Amino acid sequence: MSPRASRPLLLACLLALAAGCEKPQEAPPAQERPPALVSVAATTASDVSVYLDEVGRCSARELVTLQPQVSGRITQIHFTDGADLKAGDLLFTIDPRPFQAQLAAAEAALAQSKASLDLAKIELVRVSGLVEKRAAAQQELDTAKNAVAVSEARLQQNQAAVQTARLNLEYSTLRAPIEGRAGRRLVDVGNNVKENDTALLVIQRMDPIYAEFSVTERDLSAVQKSLAAGPLRAEVRVPDEAGAPRVGDVTFVDNAVQDGTGTVLLRATVANADRHLWPGRFVKIRIILDMLKGAVLVPAAAIQMSAKGPYVYVVTEASEAEFRAVQPGQRHDERVVVQSGVKAGERVVTAGFMGIMPGGKVKVAAPAVPQSASGKDSGK
């Protein structure tokens, strides 16, 4: 090989040797992931109720559809629609004149039968005396006795007719049979009504009131167990209203499971002096079955779902997020009973889940300052 041709090869070897002698550069240190910003809340322990939530409907304790017991024409109406009634209040008057005439005729027939009985008794005494003196035959005495018996029977018949006529006259005025609230009247003055056929008015007693609902046969055993231990409390509230519920007791459990639905009808009796609950209105009903002592409660927002089931993140003393599988129970307002997985006093994450890694560092956000408190401080 000529010296001129070997020069490029020699130059390449020298460059490779020089590159191998250079010190390798160190890789830049990996950047540490910043802690996730989270909100936390402490778990608590408290005595809470074990309950069943159902939807039901209110119904009147007593409901009467008023019907006339005599036929006739309505001459007066003595109430206004929707009035609060007391038992015995006058409601309707049916024309009493036909019944007054019937009563007068029955009383006249009664007076006539009394006179006939008196005459028959006098005749019996007279004939008895003649028979003793052998001045009259025994047949005459038997006839006199029969006349007395017939007169007494006719007297009893006429007495019954008078009582019926008086009763019909009383029936011409219709009074409230129960205390309650009147609905709208179903007839007007001048309408002819038929006995035991025409509906005049519906009256409903609203205090106390019933809240009727159903439970599944699966829950029936728990209900029966609670009833055996004592009164079963029921909390009743209107769905679109906040505030404290109305409290009553379960007073009725039906005697059979309904075919097709597999449910049992229950009824709670609730005080309703202010007429807040209304017959026919839907209500939410919670029956308190038992009390759970020292239950652990966590905020409902802390419980998350995964493919393996519900879980929470617990913030440890080292500010790390610890994954905990939990078994949630019933909800109480904004908190949920947790049967396993956490203890009372631990801090659980309630917001900021997107940035959390199990075992990763977290930073607890400062609690928000209420608007009123913030304004007060700035004023100082």
Secondary structure, DSSP 8 states (H G I E B T S, - for coil): --HHHHHHHHHHHHHHHHHHHS-------------EEEEEEE-EEEEEEEEEEEEEEEEEEEEEEE--SS-EEEEEE-S-TT-EE-TT-EEEEE--HHHHHHHHHHHHHHHHHHHHHHHHHHHHHHHHHHHHTT-S-HHHHHHHHHHHHHHHHHHHHHHHHHHHHHHHHHHTEEE-SSSEEE---S--TT-EE-TTT---EEEEEEEEEEEEEEEEHHHHHHHHHHHHHS--EEEEE-TT--S--EEEEEEEE-SS--TTT-EEEEEEEE--TT--S-TT-EEEEEEEEEEEEEEEEEEGGG-EEETTEEEEEEE-TTSBEEEEE--EEEEETTEEEESSS--TT-EEEEE-GGG--TT-BEEE------HHHHHHHHH-
